[in-house]
Structure formats: structure tokens, C-alpha cells
Amino acid sequence: MQTVLSGIRSTGNLHLGNYFGAIKNFIKMQHENNCYFFVADYHSLTTHPDPAHLHDNVRKVLSEYLACGIDPDVATIYIQSDVPEVTELYLLLSMNAYVGELERTTTFKEKIRKQPENINAGLLTYAVLMAADILIHNAHKVPVGKDQEQHLEMTRKFARRFNQMYKTDFFNLPQAYNFGEKLVKVPGLDGSGKMGKSEGNGIYLSDSPKAIKKKVMRAVTDSGPTKANQEKPEAIQNLFSLMQLVSTPNTVQYFDDKYNSCEIRYGDMKKQLSEDITNFTNPYRERIEEIYRNDEYLRKVAVQGAEKAKINAQKTLKTVREIMGFKNF
């Protein structure tokens, strides 16, 4: 059984793109692998979040993971800052990470463009902390999106460098997890690109019916087709792609026929789409709210997850320290 690790920043709520792109696969994956899921609260510090909101953000993300079906009795789900071994491994790996290679990472260059007033050391060494998250459990596989492929390659580089420097084969060279199927790319509501928090075009599993309707009704459209069976522009195809995920085949076919016959009314389509998204997300939203209010359950999950994660993390760190020459008197 392979060890698989996945994390999510504590600043991000789960949206439909998360669910259809990965979460539904995580639910299956946890029964087939030794899975670790963590809430990456340390990573969020690179943007200096409000301390008053940090814990609540962690609480929300943890509630959403659990509501979607991640089982703490099957997988290990924990909060990054509850496992201090991660930060020690981060320090040790940093000693063999070079400034030039860190400055060349795509995400670092993007971040400093977005926040030129806050170019901190955490941004520079972000890839090292991510490597520590993965290597603390010596993971074989990591589910990553296209935007994280470079960080996974950096993790392999740090693992390979450690093995070569200390003449060992201790660290695995983690690979991207392949779900065995083409992953769904969920479009945003702004007419192009994928759904995402940073793009501001997402529908979240915790959104109220009112919020969902407001977002969908503002989705980008055009004046409508001018000839039968014409190709759909990207913004319109995005609406149909969303509908294919949450509506019945008959509903999709109905609006597709209306489009092809130049009779479509986008207002009617959006109204139907918002209702279908609401029907899809309602069970998750209700479950998220229920879990979020359950202090005892969340505390139990967090403590249990930290204890399980620490067993493996302590074993990894002990071996790493011994390999590097640290010994107790």
C-alpha cells in the first residue's frame, strides 16, 4: 500500500472545482492507499492573514474535508501546525536548498509580482516547506494540479540531493498521483479559465442558495446564437459544462436543443443551473454547518489526526537526524 499525501491552504474554502477535480477521488483513494490529508495553516502565513481569522479558517476547511467524506478513522487528517516535526524537517532541508533555484520557481516569481510590498522569506522557501510536508511522511504519491507540478519536482530534487549528499536511499522520490482517469476541469463563472478562489469565480460548497443564485445569474453570456447549430463560445460552453456536472441529462439536452434552434433564454438556463447547483451542494452545506458547530467532534478529529501523523513524522525525523549526524548524548 502506497503512502499518499494531499493538503489545502487554510485560506481556501472548497468549491465545485475542488470537489469534481479531486475531492470525489480522495474519498475513493483513502480506501486504497495510506492517505494523509492536512490543512496547511503555516503556508497561509506568507500572506500575513489576520490572526483573528486564522483558526476559524482552519476550522472551516477541516469541516469541509470531513463533510465531503474524508474519514478520519480510515485516513489521517491533521492540521499542519499540530505536527512540529514538519518545521524541523523544513529547517534541515533548507540547509541544502539554494537561493538561486528558489528564486527561479514560478510561484515565487508570481507571488512577488502580486505582493511586492511583502516579499518574505516564507515566500522564497515555500517550495521547501511543501517538500517537508511531503517528505515527513516519505510519500510515494501526491495529487497535484498543473500549477503545483514544479513544487513536486522541487521535492524530488531535495529528496534526491539528500540521498546523494548522505549516501543513502532513505527518501522516496514522490510522483504525481494518477487517478486513472481524465480529471474534470471545472470552469469558472467569468467566461474563461478554471474555477478558483484566487480568480474570484468560484461556487463554494458552503455557499447559501441565495449566494449561488446571485453568482450564477451574473455569469458571463452573450446575445445568443444567430444561426442553428453554431459552435458555442467559451463562456456559453462553460455554463453547459457546469450543467453537465449537476443537472440531469434531460435538462442538459433541453437547453442544448434550445441553443441549437436559436430559442435559448439564458435567464431560464441560469435559473435552472442555480437550482441544480443548490440541490447538489445543499447536503454538503448542511453537513459542513453541522460539523462546524460541533466543537467536540472537531477537537477529537484534530487531536486524533495529530497523534497519527506524529507517529510517522517522528520516525522520519529521527532517521533523518541520524543520517545527518545528529546523535543524543
C-alpha positions as CSV (number, residue, x, y, z in Angstrom):
1,M,0.0,0.0,0.0
2,Q,1.4,3.4,-1.0
3,T,1.6,6.5,1.1
4,V,-0.3,9.4,-0.5
5,L,-0.3,13.0,0.8
6,S,-2.5,15.9,0.0
7,G,-3.0,19.4,1.6
8,I,-5.1,22.5,1.2
9,R,-4.2,26.0,2.4
10,S,-6.3,27.2,5.3
11,T,-7.2,30.3,3.4
12,G,-9.3,28.5,0.8
13,N,-12.8,27.1,1.0
14,L,-13.7,24.1,-1.1
15,H,-15.5,24.9,-4.3
16,L,-17.1,22.8,-7.1
17,G,-13.7,22.7,-8.9
18,N,-12.1,21.2,-5.8
19,Y,-14.9,18.6,-5.5
20,F,-15.1,17.4,-9.0
21,G,-11.4,17.9,-9.7
22,A,-10.1,15.9,-6.8
23,I,-12.2,15.5,-3.6
24,K,-14.5,12.9,-5.0
25,N,-11.4,10.9,-6.0
26,F,-9.9,11.4,-2.5
27,I,-12.9,9.6,-1.0
28,K,-12.1,6.6,-3.0
29,M,-8.4,7.0,-2.7
30,Q,-8.4,6.8,1.1
31,H,-9.6,3.2,1.0
32,E,-6.9,2.1,-1.5
33,N,-3.8,3.9,0.0
34,N,-2.2,5.1,3.2
35,C,-3.5,8.6,3.0
36,Y,-2.6,11.8,4.8
37,F,-4.7,14.9,4.3
38,F,-3.6,18.1,6.1
39,V,-4.7,21.7,6.5
40,A,-1.8,23.9,5.6
41,D,-2.1,26.7,8.0
42,Y,1.7,27.5,8.1
43,H,1.6,28.1,4.3
44,S,-1.1,30.8,4.8
45,L,1.4,32.9,6.8
46,T,3.1,34.0,3.6
47,T,0.2,36.5,3.1
48,H,0.1,37.6,6.7
49,P,-3.5,36.6,7.5
50,D,-5.5,38.3,10.3
51,P,-4.7,36.3,13.5
52,A,-8.4,36.7,14.5
53,H,-9.4,34.7,11.4
54,L,-6.6,32.1,11.1
55,H,-8.1,29.5,13.5
56,D,-11.6,29.9,12.1
57,N,-10.3,29.4,8.6
58,V,-8.7,26.1,9.7
59,R,-11.9,25.1,11.3
60,K,-13.9,25.8,8.1
61,V,-11.5,23.8,5.9
62,L,-11.4,20.9,8.3
63,S,-15.2,20.9,8.4
64,E,-15.4,20.9,4.7
65,Y,-13.0,18.0,4.3
66,L,-15.0,15.9,6.7
67,A,-18.3,16.9,5.2
68,C,-17.1,15.7,1.8
69,G,-16.4,12.3,3.0
70,I,-12.8,12.1,4.2
71,D,-13.0,9.6,7.1
72,P,-10.6,10.3,10.0
73,D,-10.9,6.6,11.0
74,V,-9.6,5.5,7.6
75,A,-7.2,8.2,6.5
76,T,-5.1,10.6,8.6
77,I,-6.4,14.1,8.6
78,Y,-4.5,16.7,10.6
79,I,-3.5,20.4,10.9
80,Q,0.0,21.2,9.8
81,S,0.9,23.3,12.8
82,D,0.0,20.4,15.2
83,V,2.9,18.4,13.9
84,P,6.1,20.4,14.8
85,E,8.3,17.7,13.1
86,V,7.3,19.3,9.8
87,T,9.0,22.6,10.7
88,E,12.2,20.9,11.9
89,L,12.5,18.9,8.6
90,Y,11.8,22.2,6.8
91,L,14.8,23.7,8.6
92,L,17.0,20.7,7.8
93,L,16.0,20.7,4.1
94,S,16.6,24.5,3.9
95,M,20.3,23.9,4.6
96,N,20.6,22.1,1.3
97,A,18.3,24.4,-0.8
98,Y,19.9,27.1,-2.8
99,V,18.7,30.7,-3.2
100,G,19.1,30.7,-6.9
101,E,16.9,27.7,-7.5
102,L,14.3,29.0,-5.1
103,E,14.2,32.4,-6.8
104,R,13.5,30.7,-10.1
105,T,10.4,28.9,-9.0
106,T,7.3,30.0,-10.9
107,T,5.2,30.5,-7.9
108,F,7.7,32.7,-6.1
109,K,8.0,35.0,-9.2
110,E,4.2,35.2,-9.4
111,K,3.8,35.9,-5.7
112,I,6.3,38.7,-5.6
113,R,4.5,40.3,-8.6
114,K,1.2,40.1,-6.7
115,Q,2.5,41.3,-3.3
116,P,5.7,43.4,-4.0
117,E,5.3,45.0,-0.6
118,N,5.5,41.6,1.2
119,I,8.4,39.6,-0.3
120,N,9.2,37.5,2.8
121,A,11.5,34.6,3.4
122,G,8.5,32.3,3.7
123,L,7.6,33.0,0.0
124,L,11.2,32.2,-1.1
125,T,11.3,28.9,0.8
126,Y,7.6,28.0,0.1
127,A,8.8,25.0,-2.0
128,V,11.0,23.8,0.9
129,L,8.1,23.8,3.3
130,M,6.0,21.9,0.8
131,A,8.7,19.4,0.4
132,A,8.9,18.9,4.1
133,D,5.1,18.3,4.2
134,I,5.6,15.5,1.6
135,L,8.8,14.0,2.8
136,I,7.9,14.0,6.5
137,H,5.7,11.0,5.6
138,N,8.1,9.8,2.9
139,A,5.1,9.9,0.5
140,H,5.1,7.9,-2.7
141,K,2.4,9.9,-4.4
142,V,1.0,13.4,-4.3
143,P,-2.2,14.5,-6.1
144,V,-1.2,17.9,-7.7
145,G,-2.7,20.3,-10.1
146,K,-0.8,21.7,-13.1
147,D,0.2,24.7,-11.1
148,Q,1.9,22.6,-8.4
149,E,4.0,20.3,-10.7
150,Q,7.1,22.4,-10.3
151,H,6.9,22.2,-6.5
152,L,6.6,18.4,-6.7
153,E,9.7,18.4,-9.0
154,M,11.5,20.5,-6.4
155,T,10.5,18.0,-3.7
156,R,12.1,15.2,-5.8
157,K,15.2,17.4,-6.3
158,F,15.6,18.0,-2.5
159,A,15.0,14.3,-1.8
160,R,17.5,13.2,-4.4
161,R,20.0,15.7,-3.2
162,F,19.7,14.5,0.4
163,N,20.1,10.9,-0.7
164,Q,23.2,11.8,-2.7
165,M,24.8,14.0,-0.1
166,Y,24.4,11.5,2.7
167,K,24.9,8.4,0.5
168,T,21.5,6.9,1.4
169,D,18.3,5.9,-0.4
170,F,16.1,6.9,2.5
171,F,13.8,9.4,0.8
172,N,11.3,8.3,-1.9
173,L,11.1,10.4,-5.0
174,P,7.4,11.2,-4.9
175,Q,5.4,11.1,-8.1
176,A,2.1,12.8,-9.1
177,Y,-0.9,10.7,-8.2
178,N,-2.8,9.5,-11.3
179,F,-6.4,8.8,-10.5
180,G,-6.6,6.6,-13.6
181,E,-9.0,8.9,-15.4
182,K,-9.0,12.3,-17.0
183,L,-9.6,14.8,-14.3
184,V,-12.6,17.2,-14.7
185,K,-11.7,20.8,-15.3
186,V,-14.5,22.8,-13.7
187,P,-14.9,26.2,-15.4
188,G,-15.4,29.5,-13.5
189,L,-18.3,31.9,-13.9
190,D,-16.3,34.7,-15.5
191,G,-16.3,33.2,-19.0
192,S,-12.9,31.6,-19.2
193,G,-10.4,29.6,-17.2
194,K,-10.9,27.2,-14.3
195,M,-12.8,27.8,-11.1
196,G,-10.7,29.0,-8.3
197,K,-10.6,31.1,-5.1
198,S,-7.9,33.5,-6.3
199,E,-9.8,34.1,-9.5
200,G,-12.9,35.0,-7.6
201,N,-15.1,32.9,-9.9
202,G,-16.0,30.0,-7.7
203,I,-19.1,28.5,-6.2
204,Y,-18.3,27.1,-2.8
205,L,-19.8,24.0,-1.2
206,S,-20.7,26.2,1.8
207,D,-22.5,28.9,-0.3
208,S,-26.1,29.6,0.6
209,P,-28.8,29.2,-2.1
210,K,-29.1,32.9,-2.3
211,A,-25.4,33.3,-2.9
212,I,-25.3,30.6,-5.5
213,K,-28.2,32.2,-7.4
214,K,-26.6,35.6,-7.3
215,K,-23.3,34.3,-8.7
216,V,-24.9,32.2,-11.4
217,M,-27.2,35.0,-12.6
218,R,-24.1,37.2,-13.0
219,A,-22.3,34.6,-15.2
220,V,-20.9,35.9,-18.5
221,T,-23.2,35.3,-21.5
222,D,-23.7,36.8,-25.0
223,S,-26.6,38.0,-27.0
224,G,-27.5,34.4,-28.1
225,P,-26.9,32.3,-31.2
226,T,-27.7,33.7,-34.6
227,K,-27.8,30.5,-36.6
228,A,-28.8,26.9,-36.0
229,N,-26.2,24.5,-34.5
230,Q,-23.5,27.1,-34.3
231,E,-20.5,26.5,-32.1
232,K,-20.8,27.7,-28.5
233,P,-18.4,30.4,-27.5
234,E,-16.2,29.6,-24.4
235,A,-18.4,31.5,-21.9
236,I,-21.6,29.7,-23.0
237,Q,-19.8,26.3,-23.2
238,N,-18.7,26.9,-19.6
239,L,-22.4,27.1,-18.5
240,F,-23.2,23.9,-20.3
241,S,-20.1,22.2,-18.7
242,L,-21.3,23.2,-15.2
243,M,-24.8,22.0,-16.1
244,Q,-23.4,18.6,-17.2
245,L,-21.9,18.2,-13.7
246,V,-25.0,18.9,-11.6
247,S,-28.1,18.6,-13.8
248,T,-30.0,15.6,-15.3
249,P,-29.1,14.6,-18.9
250,N,-32.6,15.6,-19.9
251,T,-32.1,19.1,-18.6
252,V,-28.8,19.5,-20.4
253,Q,-30.4,18.1,-23.6
254,Y,-33.3,20.5,-23.3
255,F,-31.1,23.6,-23.2
256,D,-28.8,22.3,-25.8
257,D,-31.7,21.8,-28.2
258,K,-32.9,25.4,-27.4
259,Y,-29.4,26.7,-28.1
260,N,-29.2,24.8,-31.4
261,S,-32.6,26.1,-32.5
262,C,-31.7,29.7,-31.5
263,E,-34.5,29.7,-28.9
264,I,-32.4,29.7,-25.7
265,R,-33.2,32.1,-23.0
266,Y,-30.0,32.4,-20.8
267,G,-32.0,33.7,-17.9
268,D,-34.1,30.5,-17.8
269,M,-30.9,28.4,-18.2
270,K,-29.2,30.3,-15.3
271,K,-32.2,29.9,-13.1
272,Q,-32.3,26.2,-13.7
273,L,-28.5,25.9,-13.2
274,S,-28.6,27.7,-9.9
275,E,-31.4,25.4,-8.7
276,D,-29.4,22.3,-9.7
277,I,-26.2,23.6,-8.1
278,T,-28.1,24.3,-4.9
279,N,-29.7,20.9,-4.9
280,F,-26.2,19.4,-5.4
281,T,-24.5,21.4,-2.7
282,N,-27.2,21.5,-0.1
283,P,-26.3,18.2,1.6
284,Y,-22.7,19.3,1.8
285,R,-23.5,22.8,3.1
286,E,-25.8,21.4,5.8
287,R,-23.2,18.8,6.8
288,I,-20.4,21.5,6.8
289,E,-22.6,23.7,9.1
290,E,-23.3,20.7,11.4
291,I,-19.7,19.7,11.8
292,Y,-18.5,23.3,12.1
293,R,-20.8,23.8,15.2
294,N,-19.6,20.5,16.8
295,D,-16.6,21.7,18.8
296,E,-16.1,18.3,20.5
297,Y,-16.0,16.4,17.2
298,L,-13.6,18.8,15.6
299,R,-11.3,18.7,18.6
300,K,-11.4,14.9,18.6
301,V,-10.6,14.7,14.8
302,A,-7.7,17.2,15.2
303,V,-6.2,15.5,18.2
304,Q,-6.5,12.0,16.7
305,G,-5.1,13.2,13.4
306,A,-2.1,14.9,15.0
307,E,-1.3,11.8,17.1
308,K,-1.5,9.5,14.0
309,A,0.6,12.0,11.9
310,K,3.2,12.4,14.6
311,I,4.0,8.7,14.8
312,N,5.2,8.6,11.2
313,A,6.7,12.1,11.3
314,Q,8.8,11.4,14.4
315,K,10.0,8.2,12.9
316,T,11.1,10.0,9.7
317,L,12.7,12.9,11.6
318,K,14.6,10.5,13.9
319,T,16.1,8.7,10.9
320,V,16.9,12.0,9.0
321,R,18.7,13.4,12.1
322,E,20.8,10.2,12.5
323,I,21.7,10.2,8.8
324,M,22.8,13.8,9.0
325,G,25.0,13.1,12.1
326,F,22.8,14.3,15.0
327,K,23.1,12.0,17.9
328,N,21.9,12.1,21.5
329,F,24.4,12.0,24.4
